[in-house]
Amino acid sequence: MSNKVPNIKKNSLKIDFTPVPSHENGEPDQELDNEDTLCGVGGFHPTWLQKFSTPKVFLVNHSILGVLQGAFFTYLVGCLSTLEKRYAYESKVTGIIMIADEISPILFGLLLGYFGGKSHRPRIVALGMVIAVLSCFIMSIPYFIYGPIKEFSSENFRHVVNRTKYEFCDLKEKDYFCEKSPTFTAVSILFFGNFLKGFGSLAFYTIGTSYLDDNVKKKNSPVYFGTLFALRLLGPTSGFLLSSLCLNFYEDPFYDPGYGTKDPRWIGAWWLGFIILGVAIFIFSLPMILFPKRFPGKKLPQSQQKKQEETKSPIEQLKDMGKAMKRLSKNPILICHYLGGVLRLNGIVGYYVLLPKYMEMQFRQSASKASLYSGPAGLIGMQLGILFGGIAIRKFKPRPRIMTGGIVFAESFSVIALIICMVITCPIHELTGTSSVTQPGFNLQNECNMDCLCTTKVYTPVCGPDGRSTYFSPCYAGCSGYNKTDGKEVFTDCKCVHDNLGEIMTGDASKSYCGFECQWLITFIVVLSLGKLISSTARVANALVTLRCVDPADKSLALGALSGVFSLLAFIPYPLIYGALTDASCLVWEESCGKTGNCWIYDADKFRFLLHGVSAGFVFLGCVTDVLVCILSPRLKNLYDDDDDEAKKDEKGVDESEIINKGGMLGVIKTGVANGSLNSLNASEKNSTPL
């Protein structure tokens, strides 16, 4: 064999992206001059452009688009609490919006994977990115339809003293305007936009990653995929940072509402980031159109060569698919491995979706700062963990039992970190209401404010004279007067505040929450990051288990089925589960015009225990299934095959990158890693090697 194969020193971690020559005699591919191997589009194939026709250039472009894809998801997560306040809907509705992008894999995953793999894959990816651009712009449409929020402005509070935008104790009925609610229309638009984003992501991850895999060596796959996944995790971090930046601006950036980002009434410029992401994705999707159908010097996969000689009828293909599905259903390692993935996804992804809201509530952070802290909390640790795990496997090549045992050990740290974070709390000054602090129970109303006709339309907390009791609004504190001296706002004649003994008295109250100091936020972030750092070292190992636990002929079908399983059992249930969990912790709902909107105040302790307890429970059950995989691990064969080994085995086609991308990255699929589906099914054309 005279192929020119680059020398790779033993234990070297250098990754070789050089395309493999097409013929064993080393002669150039006869199709090098064909349009299939030329960069360009239509009749535009200039010579200078051909130097970019390499896997390295594609990797750069693909990685940048992957960063932007990941940023979209976490940007939306960072804006969820703001959107709930802006359009007054419950967290359960948020869950419905979040599952929209999982409908596309269920409806189109098999079709796109099967037929898209036969087409010009870079252009399919570019089409998916154009759909993602459209999705970004659609997500911002509610702002341009309804404009910035008006309900918190002084014009809508005719009873307000000196137009200060506060609700006071007034014996006269408040005169509010009950305009048609924008909730249904806004939610419908957000749902449709996220649905389109799901289709764009499906094309990107399913087609793009397999295209790259077909043009690089797989010998160094642990390091290569570890690097690729780590780069993609820059996307979620970038999304949180972008949401932090945008939410620092008011919804109308050119208007000053008269209060700051920590005020519960603050609505940040949630729409701005979608515009920025849409423009960025469009710019970097243009080069994707120019890549060739396959790179020069890279021969067609054996399966595609056979397709040119033999094709089966649709009925025969369906019969073969049924036989393959039967084989997969009898594979105990596969069943246990993906059951663990489903459980971990429900716990980890659900937790990170609620993390910004939790930081707002537990640590009294603004929506902007909560997004800023949520990005580094875990995601940076995950990047380092994935890189370290890939390098370690590449260097030491552990046996199946040791590698799967390491997965159990690493994933258990997620459970430990969640339990520790559950006990990290701050001395929350709960909303006092108007019942005496010496009496049990929670109640906003009492005899002293029963005639004030207060509402929960707007949350404007004030602090009582004891410095410990926070009230929902000046109205519920029984305040009827207002003074502002040297920039300090004081509410006077408050009939429902408490003295130092906890008895109701008449006194003054100051704007905002009572004094709040907490030194535990940094500890919380450090513990969370360490947990993700250690648990993420198992991601590449999970990938290799996915690759080697099925027959080579069944890998693509296993991935296609997995897409639907993950969507049905993880990505669709978790928003509903965690949305219900959040609503169950609510103490005070926004109510106006006879309708219930978003939650203003949560029971801090209940929310803390439910969030961490449910998440830790899911991850623990995932670890139990990992133990079963470890017990069955001797069945795993050929964990570290390289290209030479594959050549000796009739060059069995393996879409490794896609399977790693969807199945191996179990814990971070929705935070920057692929939500892939089925590539071209070649089961009937590959040699089957039973376990």
C-alpha positions, 0 to 999 in steps of 0.5 A: 500500500503506497498511500502517503500517510503522515507519520504520527509519533507514539503518544502524540496528540497532534491531530491530522486533518489531511485528506486520504488519497483516493487510490492505493497507487497514490495517483490523484483522484480522477474527479479532482477537477469535477465540481463535486470537489471544487469550492464555489457555487454555480459557475464560480470556482476561481483558482484562489478559492480552492486553497480553502477546500480543506477540512481545517477551514470547514472545521473553523466555519463549522465551529463558529456556527456551532458557537452561535447555535449554542449561544441562541439556546442559552440567550433564550434561557437567560431571557426567560424570566424577563419574557415571563414578566413582559408578557405575563405568563406562567413558567408552564408556558415557558416550558411549552416554548422550550419544547418547540425546537424538539418537534423538528427532530421528531418530525424530520430527523429520519427524513433529513438524515436519510436523504440529506446525507445523499445531497450536497451536505454543506449547502444543506447546512447553509439552508439550515442556517438560513432557517436559523437566521429567520428564527432569530428575527421571528423571536424578536417580532413581539417587541416590534408589534407591541413595543416596550411595556407600558403597564409600569409607567406612571401614565397607567397609574392615575391615582399615583402621587407625584407620578412616582409609578407606585401603588398607594393605599387609596380608598378609591378604586384604581383606574387601570386600563385593561387592554387586550393581552398580548400574551397569546400572540407573543407566546405563539410567535416565540413558539414558532420561532423556536420551532424553526430554530430546531429545524436549523439545528437539526440540519447543522448537527446531523449533516455538518458533523458527518460531512466533517467526519468523512474527510478526516482520520478517526485515529485521534477521535478522542482528542479531536472530538474533545476539542470540537465539543469544548469549542462549541461550549463557548456558545452557551457561555457566549449566550449567557454573556450576551443576555447579560449585556442586553438585559442591562439596557431597558426594553426601549434602550432610548428610554429611562424608566426611572428605576434600575436593573435590580427593580422587579419592574425592570424589563431588559432589551431581551429582543436585541440579542436575537437580532445580533445572533441572526446577523452573525449566523447569516454572515458565517453561513455564507462561506458554508455554501462554497464548500465542495460536496467532498474534499479533493483526494477524498474517495467516496465512502464504500457504502456510497460506492456500492449504492452506485452499483445496487439500490434497494426498493423502499419496501426492502429498505424498510424491512432491513430497517425493521431487522436493525431496530430489532437488533438494537432493542436486544442490545442491553448496553445500548438500552442502559447507556441511553436510558442513563442519558435520558435521565441525566439530560432531564436533570442537568439541562432542566437545572441549567435552564432554571439556574438564572431564575434561581440566582435572581431569587436566592441571591437577589441578583438582577436578570443581567447578573444572573445570566452573567454568573450562569455562563461561567458556573459550570460551562467553563468547567465543562470545557476543561473537563471535556478536553482533559477527558479526551486527552487522557483516553487518547494517552492511556487507552483504558480497558472497557471496564476501567473506562466505564467505571470512570464514567460512574465515578465522574458522573457521581460528582454531579450528584454531590455538587447538586446536594452541596449547592442545595444547602448553600443559601442566603439569609433571605428576608421573606416577604412579610405581608401584613400579618404579625411576624410572630404569627404563622402563615403568609398573607398579603392582606390584613385589616389595616389594608383591607380597604386599600384596594391593593393589587399584585399588578406591579411588584414594588417592594418596600422595607419597613422601619424595623429593617427586616420586613419587606412588603410587596408594595407601598399599598400593602404596607398601608402607605398613603404619603410620599417624600423624596429628599436628596434622591432618597424615596420614603413612603409615609403614613404606612399603617401596616408596618411592624416595629422591632417587636413584630407588632403592627404600627404606623410609620415610614417605609423605604424603597426596595428590599431590606438590607441584604448581604450574602457571601455565599454566591461565589462558593455556590459558583465554585462548587457548581463549576468543580462538579461539572469539571469532574463530571465532564471528563466522562463525556468522551468516554460516553462517546466511545461507549456509544460508538462501540456498543452497536454493530457497525452496520447499525450505528446510523440507525441507532443515532436516528432512533436516539434523536426521537428517544431523547426528544420524547423522553428528555427534551420535551418532558424536562421543560414541563417538569421544571416549569411545574416545579417552579410554579409550585414554589410561587407565593404571589402571582401577578393578577390584572384584569381578572387574569393570572400572569407571571410569578412575582415571589417564590418560596425560596426554601421550597424552590431550592429543595425542589430544584436541587432535589429533583435534579440530583435524583435524575442524575443519580438514577443515570449513574445507576444505569452507568453501573449496569453499563460497567457490568456489561462493558466486557462486551465492548470491542475495538474501542480505539480502532484507527483508519488502518484497522478500519481498512482491514475490516472492509472500511466499514463506514462509521458516522462517529462524529454524529454519534458522539455529537448526539449520544456521547455528549449526554449531559450537555446536548442542549448546552452547545452540543449537537441535537443530531439525527439520522444520517444516510442509512447504510445498514444493508450495505455494511458488514455486520459484526455481532457483539 
